[in-house]
Amino acid sequence: MEPAADAVIARAQSGDPGAFIELARHHEPGLRALAEARVGKPSIASDERDADSILLDALVEAFGAMASFAGGAEEFEAWLARFVDRAAAKRGIGRATATGGVGRAGGSGIAGEVELWPQLATELAAMAPALAAPQIPDRRFPVVPKLPSTARSARRRRRAT
């Protein structure tokens, strides 16, 4: 995916949710392993749901920040891993002690895949128009500079008489 990944990253940076989901699916095993490591053992169903929700929060936040990504395909998974760490920290889940980075030995995510990907697609589709549209400031109401204090005093004196 290396040569084509840069093109997919460029599409995702322009606000294409399909391109971002393609990238997320490619990096999902390592990201899921990281989320599961933050939660603990994924043998309990609630832990698996926690890992899914951490992963979902991280991917939604990463899609929103996609325009700020300045690396290439090699750095992309590490960049996403920071969002997983942040999402776990927001939920009050600390760093796992046994992980030395993002590994590829995680679960396949089949149990959580039923809910994660459709929900991610829905949230990204809702965000996409705002990210694709240029942010143009509203200039209908220009800011009027304040008058110097001496001019304000003169206006008050004129009104009083």
MARBA-3410 file (N, C-alpha, C, O; in Angstrom, 1 decimal):
161
0.8,-1.2,0.0,0.0,0.0,0.0,0.9,1.3,0.0,0.3,2.4,-0.1 ~ 2.2,1.1,0.1,3.1,2.3,0.2,2.9,3.4,-0.9,2.6,4.5,-0.6 ~ 3.1,3.0,-2.2,3.0,4.1,-3.2,1.6,4.6,-3.4,1.4,5.8,-3.5 ~ 0.6,3.8,-3.3,-0.8,4.2,-3.5,-1.3,4.8,-2.2,-2.2,5.6,-2.2 ~ -0.6,4.5,-1.1,-1.1,5.1,0.2,-1.0,6.6,0.2,-1.8,7.3,0.8
0.1,7.1,-0.4,0.2,8.6,-0.4,-1.0,9.3,-1.1,-1.4,10.3,-0.7 ~ -1.4,8.6,-2.2,-2.6,9.2,-2.9,-3.9,9.1,-2.1,-4.7,10.0,-2.1 ~ -4.0,8.0,-1.4,-5.2,7.8,-0.5,-5.1,8.8,0.6,-6.2,9.3,1.0 ~ -4.0,9.0,1.2,-3.8,10.0,2.2,-4.2,11.4,1.7,-4.9,12.2,2.4 ~ -3.8,11.7,0.5,-4.1,13.0,-0.1,-5.6,13.2,-0.2,-6.2,14.2,0.0
-6.3,12.1,-0.7,-7.7,12.1,-0.8,-8.4,12.3,0.6,-9.4,13.1,0.7 ~ -7.9,11.6,1.6,-8.4,11.7,2.9,-8.2,13.1,3.5,-9.1,13.7,4.2 ~ -7.1,13.7,3.1,-6.8,15.1,3.6,-7.7,16.1,3.0,-8.0,17.2,3.5 ~ -8.3,15.8,1.8,-9.2,16.7,1.2,-10.6,16.5,1.7,-11.6,17.2,1.2 ~ -10.8,15.6,2.6,-12.1,15.4,3.2,-12.9,14.2,2.7,-14.1,14.1,3.0
-12.3,13.3,2.0,-12.9,12.1,1.5,-13.1,11.0,2.6,-12.0,10.4,2.9 ~ -14.3,10.8,3.1,-14.4,9.8,4.2,-14.1,8.3,3.7,-13.6,7.5,4.5 ~ -14.4,8.0,2.5,-14.1,6.7,2.0,-12.6,6.4,2.0,-12.2,5.3,2.3 ~ -11.8,7.4,1.6,-10.3,7.2,1.6,-9.8,7.0,3.0,-8.9,6.2,3.3 ~ -10.4,7.8,4.0,-9.9,7.7,5.3,-10.3,6.3,5.9,-9.5,5.7,6.6
-11.5,5.8,5.6,-11.9,4.5,6.1,-11.0,3.4,5.5,-10.7,2.4,6.1 ~ -10.6,3.6,4.2,-9.7,2.6,3.6,-8.4,2.6,4.4,-7.8,1.5,4.6 ~ -7.9,3.8,4.7,-6.6,3.8,5.5,-6.8,3.2,6.9,-6.0,2.5,7.4 ~ -7.9,3.6,7.5,-8.2,3.0,8.9,-8.3,1.5,8.9,-7.8,0.9,9.8 ~ -9.0,1.0,7.9,-9.1,-0.5,7.8,-7.7,-1.1,7.6,-7.5,-2.2,8.1
-6.9,-0.5,6.8,-5.5,-1.0,6.6,-4.7,-1.1,7.9,-4.0,-2.0,8.1 ~ -4.9,-0.1,8.7,-4.1,0.0,10.0,-4.9,-0.5,11.2,-4.4,-0.4,12.3 ~ -6.1,-1.0,11.0,-6.9,-1.4,12.1,-6.3,-2.5,13.0,-6.4,-2.4,14.2 ~ -5.6,-3.5,12.5,-5.1,-4.5,13.4,-4.1,-3.9,14.5,-4.2,-4.2,15.6 ~ -3.2,-3.1,14.0,-2.3,-2.4,15.0,-3.0,-1.5,15.9,-2.7,-1.4,17.1
-3.9,-0.7,15.4,-4.6,0.3,16.2,-5.5,-0.4,17.2,-5.7,0.0,18.4 ~ -6.2,-1.5,16.8,-7.0,-2.3,17.7,-6.2,-2.9,18.8,-6.6,-3.0,19.9 ~ -5.0,-3.5,18.4,-4.1,-4.0,19.4,-3.7,-3.0,20.5,-3.7,-3.3,21.7 ~ -3.5,-1.8,20.0,-3.1,-0.7,20.9,-4.3,-0.3,21.8,-4.1,-0.1,23.0 ~ -5.5,-0.2,21.3,-6.7,0.1,22.1,-7.0,-1.0,23.1,-7.3,-0.7,24.2
-6.8,-2.3,22.7,-7.1,-3.4,23.6,-6.0,-3.4,24.7,-6.3,-3.7,25.8 ~ -4.8,-3.0,24.3,-3.7,-3.0,25.4,-4.0,-1.9,26.4,-3.7,-2.0,27.6 ~ -4.6,-0.8,25.9,-5.0,0.3,26.9,-6.1,-0.1,27.8,-6.1,0.3,29.0 ~ -7.1,-0.9,27.3,-8.2,-1.3,28.1,-7.9,-2.5,29.0,-8.3,-2.6,30.1 ~ -7.0,-3.4,28.5,-6.7,-4.6,29.3,-7.0,-5.8,28.4,-7.0,-5.7,27.2
-7.2,-6.9,29.0,-7.5,-8.2,28.2,-8.8,-8.0,27.5,-9.8,-7.7,28.1 ~ -8.8,-8.3,26.2,-10.1,-8.2,25.5,-11.0,-9.4,25.6,-11.9,-9.6,24.8 ~ -10.8,-10.3,26.6,-11.6,-11.5,26.7,-13.0,-11.2,27.2,-14.0,-11.9,26.9 ~ -13.2,-10.1,27.9,-14.5,-9.7,28.4,-15.2,-8.8,27.4,-14.5,-8.0,26.8 ~ -16.5,-9.0,27.2,-17.2,-8.3,26.1,-17.2,-6.8,26.4,-17.1,-6.0,25.4
-17.3,-6.4,27.6,-17.3,-4.9,27.9,-15.9,-4.3,27.5,-15.9,-3.2,27.0 ~ -14.8,-5.1,27.7,-13.5,-4.6,27.3,-13.4,-4.4,25.8,-12.8,-3.4,25.3 ~ -14.0,-5.3,25.1,-14.0,-5.2,23.6,-14.8,-4.0,23.1,-14.4,-3.3,22.2 ~ -15.9,-3.8,23.8,-16.7,-2.6,23.4,-15.9,-1.3,23.8,-16.0,-0.3,23.1 ~ -15.2,-1.3,24.9,-14.4,-0.2,25.3,-13.3,0.1,24.2,-13.1,1.2,23.9
-12.7,-1.0,23.8,-11.6,-0.8,22.8,-12.2,-0.3,21.5,-11.6,0.5,20.8 ~ -13.4,-0.8,21.1,-14.1,-0.3,19.9,-14.5,1.2,20.1,-14.3,2.0,19.1 ~ -14.9,1.6,21.2,-15.3,3.0,21.4,-14.1,3.9,21.4,-14.1,5.0,20.9 ~ -13.0,3.4,22.0,-11.7,4.2,21.9,-11.3,4.3,20.5,-10.9,5.4,20.1 ~ -11.3,3.2,19.8,-10.9,3.3,18.4,-11.8,4.2,17.5,-11.3,4.9,16.7
-13.1,4.1,17.8,-14.1,5.0,17.1,-13.8,6.5,17.4,-13.7,7.3,16.5 ~ -13.6,6.8,18.7,-13.3,8.2,19.0,-12.0,8.7,18.4,-11.9,9.8,17.9 ~ -11.0,7.8,18.4,-9.7,8.2,17.9,-9.8,8.4,16.4,-9.2,9.4,15.9 ~ -10.5,7.6,15.7,-10.6,7.7,14.2,-11.4,8.9,13.8,-11.1,9.6,12.8 ~ -12.5,9.2,14.5,-13.3,10.4,14.2,-12.4,11.7,14.5,-12.4,12.6,13.7
-11.7,11.7,15.6,-10.8,12.8,15.9,-9.7,13.0,14.8,-9.4,14.1,14.4 ~ -9.2,11.8,14.4,-8.1,11.9,13.4,-8.6,12.4,12.1,-7.9,13.1,11.4 ~ -9.8,12.0,11.7,-10.4,12.5,10.4,-10.5,14.0,10.5,-10.3,14.6,9.5 ~ -11.0,14.5,11.6,-11.1,15.9,11.8,-9.8,16.7,11.7,-9.7,17.8,11.2 ~ -8.7,16.0,12.0,-7.4,16.6,12.0,-6.6,16.2,10.8,-5.4,16.5,10.7
-7.2,15.5,9.9,-6.5,15.0,8.7,-5.7,16.0,7.9,-4.6,15.7,7.4 ~ -6.3,17.2,7.8,-5.6,18.3,7.0,-4.3,18.7,7.6,-3.4,19.2,6.9 ~ -4.1,18.4,8.9,-2.8,18.8,9.6,-1.7,17.7,9.5,-0.6,17.9,9.9 ~ -2.1,16.5,8.9,-1.1,15.5,8.8,-0.1,15.8,7.7,-0.5,16.1,6.6 ~ 1.2,15.8,8.1,2.2,16.3,7.2,3.2,15.2,6.8,4.2,15.4,6.1
3.0,14.0,7.2,3.9,12.9,6.9,3.5,12.1,5.7,2.6,12.5,4.9 ~ 4.2,11.0,5.6,3.9,10.1,4.5,3.2,8.8,5.0,2.8,8.7,6.2 ~ 3.2,7.8,4.2,2.5,6.5,4.5,3.2,5.8,5.7,2.6,5.1,6.4 ~ 4.5,6.0,5.8,5.3,5.3,6.8,4.9,5.9,8.2,4.9,5.1,9.2 ~ 4.6,7.1,8.3,4.3,7.8,9.6,2.8,7.7,10.0,2.5,8.1,11.1
2.0,7.3,9.0,0.6,7.5,9.3,0.0,6.6,10.4,-0.8,7.1,11.2 ~ 0.5,5.4,10.6,0.0,4.6,11.7,0.4,5.1,13.0,-0.3,5.1,14.0 ~ 1.7,5.6,13.1,2.1,6.2,14.4,1.3,7.5,14.7,1.0,7.7,15.9 ~ 0.9,8.2,13.7,0.1,9.4,13.8,-1.2,9.0,14.4,-1.8,9.7,15.3 ~ -1.8,8.0,13.8,-3.1,7.5,14.3,-3.0,6.9,15.7,-4.0,7.1,16.5
-1.9,6.3,16.0,-1.7,5.7,17.4,-1.8,6.8,18.4,-2.2,6.6,19.6 ~ -1.3,8.0,18.1,-1.4,9.1,19.1,-2.8,9.4,19.4,-3.2,9.8,20.5 ~ -3.7,9.4,18.4,-5.1,9.6,18.6,-5.7,8.5,19.5,-6.6,8.8,20.3 ~ -5.3,7.3,19.3,-5.8,6.2,20.2,-5.4,6.4,21.6,-6.2,6.3,22.5 ~ -4.1,6.8,21.8,-3.6,7.1,23.2,-4.4,8.3,23.8,-4.8,8.2,25.0
-4.7,9.3,23.0,-5.5,10.4,23.5,-6.9,10.0,23.9,-7.4,10.4,24.9 ~ -7.5,9.2,23.0,-8.9,8.8,23.3,-8.9,7.9,24.5,-9.9,8.0,25.3 ~ -7.9,7.1,24.7,-7.9,6.2,26.0,-7.7,7.1,27.2,-8.3,6.9,28.2 ~ -6.8,8.1,27.1,-6.6,9.0,28.2,-7.8,9.8,28.6,-8.1,10.1,29.7 ~ -8.6,10.2,27.5,-9.9,11.0,27.8,-10.9,10.1,28.6,-11.7,10.6,29.3
-10.8,8.8,28.4,-11.7,7.9,29.1,-11.1,7.5,30.4,-11.7,6.6,31.2 ~ -9.9,8.0,30.8,-9.3,7.7,32.1,-8.6,6.3,32.1,-8.4,5.7,33.1 ~ -8.2,5.9,30.9,-7.5,4.6,30.8,-6.0,4.9,30.5,-5.7,5.6,29.6 ~ -5.2,4.4,31.3,-3.7,4.7,31.2,-3.0,3.9,30.2,-3.6,3.1,29.5 ~ -1.8,4.2,30.0,-0.9,3.4,29.1,-0.7,2.0,29.5,-0.6,1.7,30.7
-0.7,1.1,28.6,-0.4,-0.3,28.9,1.1,-0.4,29.1,1.9,0.2,28.4 ~ 1.5,-1.2,30.1,2.9,-1.3,30.4,3.6,-2.3,29.5,4.9,-2.2,29.3 ~ 2.9,-3.2,28.9,3.6,-4.2,28.1,3.8,-3.9,26.6,4.4,-4.6,25.9 ~ 3.3,-2.7,26.2,3.4,-2.4,24.8,4.5,-1.5,24.5,4.8,-0.6,25.3 ~ 5.2,-1.8,23.4,6.3,-0.9,23.1,6.0,-0.2,21.8,6.9,0.1,21.0
4.8,0.1,21.5,4.4,0.8,20.3,3.2,0.1,19.7,2.5,-0.7,20.4 ~ 3.0,0.3,18.5,1.8,-0.3,17.8,2.3,-1.6,17.2,3.2,-1.7,16.4 ~ 1.6,-2.7,17.7,2.0,-4.0,17.2,1.0,-4.5,16.1,-0.1,-3.9,16.0 ~ 1.3,-5.5,15.4,0.5,-6.1,14.4,-0.2,-7.4,14.9,-0.9,-8.1,14.2 ~ 0.0,-7.7,16.2,-0.4,-9.0,16.7,-1.8,-8.9,17.3,-2.2,-9.8,18.1
-2.5,-7.9,17.1,-3.8,-7.7,17.8,-4.9,-8.6,17.2,-4.6,-9.4,16.2 ~ -6.1,-8.6,17.8,-7.2,-9.4,17.3,-7.7,-8.8,16.0,-7.3,-7.7,15.6 ~ -8.5,-9.6,15.3,-8.9,-9.2,14.0,-10.1,-8.2,14.1,-10.4,-7.5,13.1 ~ -10.7,-8.1,15.2,-11.7,-7.2,15.4,-13.1,-7.6,14.8,-13.9,-6.8,14.6 ~ -13.2,-8.9,14.6,-14.4,-9.4,13.9,-15.7,-9.1,14.8,-16.7,-8.7,14.2
-15.6,-9.3,16.1,-16.7,-9.0,17.0,-17.1,-7.6,16.9,-18.3,-7.3,16.9 ~ -16.2,-6.7,17.0,-16.5,-5.3,17.0,-16.7,-4.7,15.7,-17.2,-3.6,15.5 ~ -16.3,-5.4,14.6,-16.4,-4.9,13.3,-17.8,-4.6,12.8,-18.0,-3.8,12.0 ~ -18.7,-5.3,13.4,-20.1,-5.2,13.0,-20.6,-3.8,13.3,-21.4,-3.2,12.5 ~ -20.2,-3.2,14.4,-20.7,-1.9,14.8,-19.7,-0.8,14.4,-20.1,0.3,14.1
-18.4,-1.0,14.5,-17.4,0.0,14.4,-17.4,0.7,13.0,-17.5,1.9,12.9 ~ -17.4,-0.1,11.9,-17.2,0.5,10.6,-18.4,1.3,10.1,-18.3,2.4,9.5 ~ -19.6,0.7,10.3,-20.8,1.5,9.8,-21.0,2.8,10.6,-21.3,3.8,10.1 ~ -20.7,2.7,11.9,-20.8,3.9,12.8,-19.8,4.9,12.4,-20.1,6.1,12.4 ~ -18.6,4.5,12.1,-17.5,5.4,11.7,-17.9,6.0,10.3,-17.7,7.2,10.2
-18.4,5.3,9.4,-18.8,5.8,8.1,-19.9,6.9,8.3,-19.8,7.9,7.6 ~ -20.8,6.6,9.2,-21.9,7.6,9.4,-21.4,8.9,10.0,-21.7,10.0,9.5 ~ -20.5,8.8,11.0,-19.9,10.0,11.6,-19.0,10.8,10.7,-19.1,12.0,10.6 ~ -18.2,10.1,9.9,-17.3,10.8,8.9,-18.1,11.4,7.8,-17.8,12.5,7.4 ~ -19.2,10.8,7.4,-20.0,11.4,6.3,-20.7,12.7,6.8,-20.8,13.6,6.0
-21.0,12.7,8.1,-21.6,13.9,8.6,-20.6,15.0,8.7,-20.9,16.2,8.6 ~ -19.3,14.7,9.0,-18.2,15.7,9.1,-17.7,16.1,7.8,-17.2,17.3,7.7 ~ -17.8,15.3,6.8,-17.1,15.6,5.5,-17.4,16.9,4.9,-16.5,17.6,4.4 ~ -18.7,17.3,4.8,-19.0,18.6,4.1,-18.3,19.8,4.8,-17.9,20.7,4.1 ~ -18.3,19.8,6.1,-17.6,20.9,6.8,-16.1,20.9,6.6,-15.5,22.0,6.6
-15.5,19.7,6.4,-14.1,19.7,6.2,-13.7,20.0,4.8,-12.6,20.6,4.5 ~ -14.6,19.6,3.8,-14.3,19.9,2.4,-14.5,21.3,2.0,-13.8,21.9,1.2 ~ -15.5,22.0,2.7,-15.8,23.4,2.3,-14.7,24.3,2.9,-14.3,24.1,4.1 ~ -14.3,25.3,2.2,-13.3,26.2,2.7,-13.9,27.0,3.8,-15.1,27.4,3.7 ~ -13.2,27.3,4.8,-13.7,28.1,5.9,-13.5,29.6,5.6,-12.4,30.1,5.8
-14.6,30.2,5.2,-14.6,31.6,4.8,-15.2,32.4,6.0,-16.4,32.1,6.3 ~ -14.5,33.4,6.5,-15.1,34.1,7.6,-16.3,35.0,7.1,-16.3,35.4,6.0 ~ -17.3,35.2,8.0,-18.4,36.0,7.7,-18.1,37.4,7.8,-17.8,37.9,8.9 ~ -18.1,38.1,6.7,-17.7,39.5,6.6,-18.9,40.5,6.5,-18.7,41.6,6.2 ~ -20.1,40.0,6.7,-21.3,40.8,6.6,-21.3,41.9,7.7,-21.8,43.0,7.5
-20.7,41.5,8.8,-20.7,42.5,10.0,-19.3,42.8,10.3,-18.7,42.2,11.2 ~ -18.7,43.8,9.6,-17.3,44.1,9.9,-17.2,44.7,11.4,-18.1,45.3,11.9 ~ -16.0,44.5,11.9,-15.7,44.9,13.2,-15.4,46.4,13.1,-14.5,46.8,12.3 ~ -16.1,47.2,13.9,-15.9,48.7,13.9,-14.9,49.0,15.0,-15.1,48.6,16.2 ~ -13.8,49.6,14.7,-12.8,49.9,15.7,-13.4,50.9,16.8,-14.2,51.8,16.5
-12.9,50.8,18.0,-13.3,51.7,19.1,-12.7,53.0,18.8,-11.6,53.2,18.4 ~ -13.5,54.0,19.2,-13.0,55.4,19.1,-12.0,55.6,20.3,-12.2,55.0,21.3 ~ -11.1,56.5,20.1,-10.2,56.9,21.2,-11.0,57.5,22.4,-12.1,58.0,22.1 ~ -10.6,57.4,23.6,-11.4,57.9,24.7,-11.7,59.3,24.6,-12.7,59.8,25.1 ~ -10.8,60.2,24.0,-11.1,61.6,23.9,-12.3,61.8,22.9,-13.1,62.7,23.2
-12.4,61.1,21.9,-13.5,61.2,20.9,-14.8,60.8,21.6,-15.8,61.4,21.3 ~ -14.8,59.8,22.4,-16.0,59.3,23.1,-16.4,60.4,24.0,-17.6,60.7,24.2 ~ -15.5,61.0,24.7,-15.9,62.1,25.7,-16.5,63.2,25.0,-17.5,63.8,25.5 ~ -15.9,63.6,23.8,-16.5,64.7,23.1,-17.9,64.4,22.6,-18.8,65.3,22.6 ~ -18.2,63.2,22.2,-19.5,62.8,21.7,-20.5,62.8,22.9,-21.6,63.3,22.7
-20.1,62.4,24.1,-20.9,62.4,25.2,-21.3,63.9,25.6,-22.5,64.2,25.9 ~ -20.3,64.8,25.5,-20.6,66.2,25.9,-21.6,66.8,24.9,-22.4,67.6,25.3 ~ -21.4,66.5,23.6,-22.3,67.0,22.6,-23.8,66.5,22.8,-24.7,67.3,22.7 ~ -23.9,65.3,23.2,-25.3,64.7,23.5,-25.9,65.3,24.7,-27.1,65.5,24.7 ~ -25.1,65.6,25.7,-25.6,66.2,26.9,-26.2,67.6,26.7,-27.0,68.0,27.5
-25.7,68.3,25.8,-26.1,69.7,25.6,-27.2,69.8,24.7,-27.7,70.9,24.4
END
